[in-house]
Amino acid sequence: MNVSPIVMLANASNSTDVGRVPSPGAPGPGESAERRVGARGLQVAGTGALWAGRLLMLALNFIPLLHAASTVIALLAPYATSSVRIPVALFCLYLAPPLVARLLLAVWPLQECRIAVGTKPFFVWWMLFQLQVIFCRLPTLEEVLRLIPGLYSQWLRLWGARIGRLTYWSAGTLITDRSFLWIGDDVVFGAGVRLNAHVITKNKNGALELLLAPVKIGDRVMIGGYSLLTSGTEVLSDQATRAFLIAPPFSAWKEGERVRRQQSLEIE
């Protein structure tokens, strides 16, 4: 929270007292002691909130490490036979994160919205993102699921994604926001496609904000290899995009051309 304009206002003198320098700690000309105390209180509160947010983000950054450690412990700890330890480890690795994600979204729903960085909804999304980091760092974990037809799509549904039938995921497909996918039937993703349902940008006031919106793909669509689809991108049914496409937020593909669709984000 930027409180410097308030502090400047509290320390400003009026035109009738120019040249008079107040002693340290004393009320300035044209202002009350209560006003100075209030400004200082806002400054201290803003600094405290800033550090609290940083510490919370730092704590949430340990989620991937805890995820990996719990999986290793479940696999190697001598608490049972291997026939028990292996299923428990697989549960910790593949099933626990999407179940926790669904619980988070049930308690604090996140829809298509603008989220100010540092607010409660932002930290909810950040925790949701950290639950997925291990699969972004180690993409082989997802490639194993793709070896079995239909298994990967079913796993994405556990995260809350809407995945149609007969979706083909080519090697190297990377998803950063698994809960924010709307995929139709008979969709083919080329090699190395990136689906990124969030973008952090600056608003008109210069403050950072998170744009969070599902990536929507209609029926019978082919996404060209090594393309990047960002938040709010929509590819209508029966379309085919070129390879190496970079789709900016809230762009749409129709009849082979990219058009910008109307944004409908709410401010959190």
Secondary structure, DSSP 8 states (H G I E B T S, - for coil): ---HHHHHHHH---GGGTT----TTS--TT--HHHHHHHHHHHHHHHHHHHHHHHHHHHHTTHHHHHHHHHHHHHHSTTS-HHHHHHHHHIIIIIHHHHHHHHHHHHS---SEEEETTSHHHHHHHHHHHTTHHHHH-THHHHHHHTSTTHHHHHHHHTT-EE-SS-EE-TT-EES-TTSEEE-SS-EE-TT-EE--EEEEE-TTS-EEEEE--EEE-SS-EE-TT-EE-TT-EE-TT-B--TT-EE-TTEEEETTEEEE-----EE-
